[in-house]
Amino acid sequence: MLVSAHELYAGDIKSVLVSAEQIAARTAELGAQVEIADDGSKALERMAAQPPDIVFMDIRMPGMDGLETLRRMRQSRELAG
């Protein structure tokens, strides 16, 4: 059971069968702290403030797409140590 993870959701994933809000609600029921970011830039800002244990990412976000956001997240973690 997941109990102490910090998760970050980024993007507009309302077009899939399950929305970000539904995933966040279910995950929070397990005791995880959940955050939702509307785009890649906000996701990177939130990641810098508190690195998540798990990231669910929409790859087709407006502005910076999910793949570029993930590349930058990975690069940021590699630089940090």
NORPEHU-V517793 format. One record per backbone hydrogen bond with DSSP energy under -1.0 kcal/mol. NH is the residue of the N-H (numbers start at 1). CO is the residue of the C=O. If there is no record, write none. Layout:
nh=<NH	NH>
co=<CO	CO>
//
This chain:
nh=<7	8	9	10	11	16	23	24	25	26	27	28	29	30	31	32	33	35	37	43	44	45	46	47	48	49	50	53	54	56	58	69	70	71	72	73	74	75	76	77	78	79	80	81>
co=<33	54	35	56	37	13	19	20	21	22	23	24	25	27	28	27	5	7	9	39	40	41	42	43	44	45	46	6	6	8	10	65	66	67	68	69	70	71	72	73	74	75	76	77>
//
